[in-house]
Amino acid sequence: MPLHRTLTALFLLLAAACSRTSGVQTSASTEPLEAPAPVVQRKEQAQIDWSPERLEAGDAWVDCSADYRNGDGKPVLSLAYIDLRGTLQDCRATGLIRLRYKGKVTPSFAALAERVGKVAGDLGIGKRILDIDSGGGSVESAMRAGDAIGENDWTIWVRGDSVCHSACVLLLAAGDMRVVVGPVGVHRMIRVKSAATSRKELGEELRRLSDELRNYLERNGASIEVYDLMTTVPNRTLRILTDDELDKFGLSGANAVEDDLDRIRLARRCGVQFLQRRDSFRRAYEHQCVQPADAGNQDVADINACGLALRKQFGFPDATCPSESPMAELDGAVLAMPALTPPAETHQAGAENQQAKREDAVVTPAASAH
């Protein structure tokens, strides 16, 4: 057979095969179409390193209440698993922890965020508030802490007596809900401990960090304009963001990415009408509680009180979905106590396991079912 006829025959056979395959893929189905699963944009939290660590540039406290006017609670004296478990133990009764941190954003703060989220999950403490006061620090540490925050359902507060500057802004990007009263400021990032010896080397370092920063902001739903400010505003100055800019840049209120991830799940579990009421509440909350005429005299406690009173008008907390209701982080939600999974990385895992079991044994049913 001539070569051209052979090629023609092969072409026709391939075309027929493609046609048959296409027919199978596009055939009608009597089964209802499943809604596509939401695309999770958050970065999965890395395995926690439980090596010995101490807070070297700040102080932390843990309280089981959202009312900071009564104090900040117990100081965090150790980042070891068993010690953190003991510090957080009492919060099992309320289902809520408020982690107050004052200091720089450093690797030890990132370890704090990772470890407290892990221990809270092990104890069944479903609601977490990061009450932050920080002048900034390491961009890399802020992104590491932010990934832990994004995967562990944190609300973030910046109270009137606090600030959130420089790298701290990246923490706001990761929170599920952000209540901001104190000043939030940004400037150009700089690597003080850089090993670069030339402009070229420094440029390459910053380029790698810039790529990581852009990816971080995008997966957390923050505007790329934050990146622009962190690369253009001179380091010796500070650009304080307005309330409108915080909202525009995705650094205040409900996190848009988390909200998108929630919608399909909430519609199935709580119903479309629940979503509509939640959206209506959020619009009223933004107008009446976050941006009222006397906003200059408010602090986080006032915003919270306004929101808790307002949500009653919209039927929240919802009887069917109380833990999914707006501002549920202020109600607390005691989860089923999961089995203890002590960190495999620590050399004292066996001892921690035994101690944790003894702690579980003395928790009364009343304390577990508040």
Stockholm file with secondary structure:
# STOCKHOLM 1.0

chainA/1-370         MPLHRTLTALFLLLAAACSRTSGVQTSASTEPLEAPAPVVQRKEQAQIDWSPERLEAGDAWVDCSADYRNGDGKPVLSLAYIDLRGTLQDCRATGLIRLRYKGKVTPSFAALAERVGKVAGDLGIGKRILDIDSGGGSVESAMRAGDAIGENDWTIWVRGDSVCHSACVLLLAAGDMRVVVGPVGVHRMIRVKSAATSRKELGEELRRLSDELRNYLERNGASIEVYDLMTTVPNRTLRILTDDELDKFGLSGANAVEDDLDRIRLARRCGVQFLQRRDSFRRAYEHQCVQPADAGNQDVADINACGLALRKQFGFPDATCPSESPMAELDGAVLAMPALTPPAETHQAGAENQQAKREDAVVTPAASAH
#=GR chainA/1-370 SS CCHHHHHHHHHHHHHHHHHHHHHHHTCCCSSCCCCCCCCCCSCCCCCCCCSCCCCSSEEEEEESSSCGGGCCCEECCCCSHHHHHHHHGGGGTTTEEEEEEEECBCHHHHHHHHHHHHHHHHHTBCEEEEEEEBCCBCHHHHHHHHHHHHHTTEEEEECTTCCEEGGGHHHHHHCSEEEECSCEEECCCCCTTCCCCSHHHHHHHHHHHHHHHHHHHHHTTCCHHHHHHHHHSCTTSCEECCHHHHHHTTCSEECHHHHHHHHHHHHHHHCHHHHHHHHHHHHHHIIIIISCTTGGGCCHHHHHHHHHHHHGGGTCSCSSCGGGSTTGGGTCCBCCCCCCCCCTTSTTHHHHHHHHHHHHHHCCHHHHCC
#=GC SS_cons         CCHHHHHHHHHHHHHHHHHHHHHHHTCCCSSCCCCCCCCCCSCCCCCCCCSCCCCSSEEEEEESSSCGGGCCCEECCCCSHHHHHHHHGGGGTTTEEEEEEEECBCHHHHHHHHHHHHHHHHHTBCEEEEEEEBCCBCHHHHHHHHHHHHHTTEEEEECTTCCEEGGGHHHHHHCSEEEECSCEEECCCCCTTCCCCSHHHHHHHHHHHHHHHHHHHHHTTCCHHHHHHHHHSCTTSCEECCHHHHHHTTCSEECHHHHHHHHHHHHHHHCHHHHHHHHHHHHHHIIIIISCTTGGGCCHHHHHHHHHHHHGGGTCSCSSCGGGSTTGGGTCCBCCCCCCCCCTTSTTHHHHHHHHHHHHHHCCHHHHCC
//
